[in-house]
Amino acid sequence: MQVKGRDYQLLNDALVDAFRPDSLEAMLQFGLGERLDVLVAPARFDHLVFQLIEVYNRRDQVEKLVQAARRFNPTNGRLHQVAQQLGRATQVTAHVADGVAPVDAWELEKLVRRHVPLLPAGAMREQMQRVEGRVCLVERRLAGGQGQARGSGFLVGPAAVLTNYHVAQGFLEGDQARQLQVRFDALLREDGVREPNEGVVVAVEAIPVAQPFSPADVDESQGPPAPEELDFAILRLADEAGRAPVGGAAGPLQSRAERGWVTLPEPDPVLEPGDPLIIYQYPGGRELMMAIDTEAVVGLVWGGARVRYRANTERGSSGSPVFNFAWELVALHHAGSPGPEPVPYNQGIPIARIKAALAARGLTPLLGL
């Protein structure tokens, strides 16, 4: 199938409306096994979409593109309209008095919360496996190479782990960073202390940047946080764990797959109240866990300096990555609501603030960019 004229315009507008650059790349990779940077030349996003449609036009495969887009974003009204226009939305009939009237199949099912997308199971499974290999425990190195869990972290570059300032606090001066290590592929451990051969351990070489938390994070009456109070630290590793295989060179988790790292999204993702979130964490230094909340985001506070959400975390989850349902990194988890339980929210640092702080210090090369 090909499109031209008005149909071309409708499809172009629908794809621009339904996706951002990162989610369009994910849709192509997971839904069609294609890479955007291979198919089209770098350009402004709307022109990228224009080029992409032209590629599938030349192949007579626009139908496949539309189907994959709808599977990845089934709640987008413009995509549904395009599918109808191109004859891809299934039609059924219903009896009306003595006649038969066409009924769109979508009328037989209802979306209760339209902002919560249906998720392609295969793509979700693949993405979960990628993320799991990139999240780590941040540990204090003990005698004999053992490690004691202090919090969570995750790779954001070949040799760069992002975590909270308060997780690394006490190890920021001089060579103290070398008393820390990170551990990938860690299995269940109740006491939070692990032997040297459990998982993949990588030494921390230095902490090139760290910004403290704010008094407002422990007492709301002290707010708002100062611009430099972002409660994050970058741990520079002694080895490029992101370019090594998952599971290391040996062991039951050995894999040919490169571990990789979590990329900081471009453009900055938008956070709206009610948005769903996923948080990967090592609560209590035990095993890797995930919290999924389909109506998580409470909202941004203090002019966007913090984002609050309902997704669950536990002690030891500080430094965890927070993703939206398009697997874009949206925040660095760092705290719960101050005060007694039950707590009304958990809280993170919007990743856009951290990205800007790194850029201002010329540290984006650490991210593999």
C-alpha positions, 0 to 999 in steps of 0.5 A: 500500500502507498499513500499520496496527497491528503492521505500522506498529509494525514499520516504525517500529521498523525505520526508527528502527533503520536510520537516523539523521536525516542518513541518513534525509534522504539516503535520502529525497532520493536515493531518492525525491526528497523532503525530510524537512523538507517532509514532516514537522514538527520532532520527536524522531527516532522521532516524525519517522519516525512522521509520515513513515510516515503521509505515505506511508500517506495516499498509499498509497505505503508500498511505495515507502518500504520499497523506498527504505529497503532500497536505501539500507541493504540489510544491515539485518535489521529492514528485511528482516523488514518487507519480508518481512512486507509481501510485498516480499522476493522468494521463490523455490523450491528442490527438497527431496527430492520436494517444493518448499520456498520459499527467500528470495532472500537465501539465494542471495547472501551478505554477507561483511561485513555492516557494509559496505553496498551503495551506490546508484550514482546517489545516490553519484554525486550526493553525490560531485559535491557534495563535490568542489565543497566541498573546496579547496586551502589555499595561500600567496599568491605574487606575481602572485596565484599560489598554493603548496599547503600542504594541503587544506580544505573548506567548513563554512559559506558563508564558512568553511573547516575545515583543520588548525592545522599547515596554517595555522601561521605565518599565525595572527597579525594580518593574516598570514591574508591571505597565505593563499587557498583554491582550488576546482575545481583540476585536476592540477598536478605542482609544487603552484604554480598560476596565478591563473586556475586554478580558483576562488580566494578570499582568506582574511580571518581565522582566528577560531579555531585549536587546536594539535596535540599533542606526542602526535601526533608522539610517542605516549609524550607522550600523551594530547592536552590537550582544546584540542589538536585541530589545527584552524583555521577560515579565514574567507573574504573571499567566501561561496564556499558560496553561489556557483556551482561553477566561478565566474562563468566557465570550463569548470567553470561550473555553475548549482549552488550550491557549498554546504558540508559540514554538521556532523552531528547527532547525532554519528556513531558510529565503530566498528572496521571501519567503512568511510570515504571521504577526499577530499584534494589529495595533494601539491597535485596533483588532487583524489583520494579514498581509499575503504576498506571496513574502515578504522576501527582505533578511537578512542584517548585517550578519543575524542580521535583516531580511527585508520584504515587509509585512505590519505593522502599529504603535502598531505592534511592538512585533508581531510574524512573521511566514513562511507558515509552521507556523514556527516562523521566526522573531520578528517584530520590526521596519519599514524602517527609513525615509519618506514614501513610505517605502521600507521594514519592519524589524524583528529580526531573532528568531534564534538570540533571541533563542541563547541569551536566551540560553546563559543566561540560560533562556530557562526554561521560554519557557517551554522546 
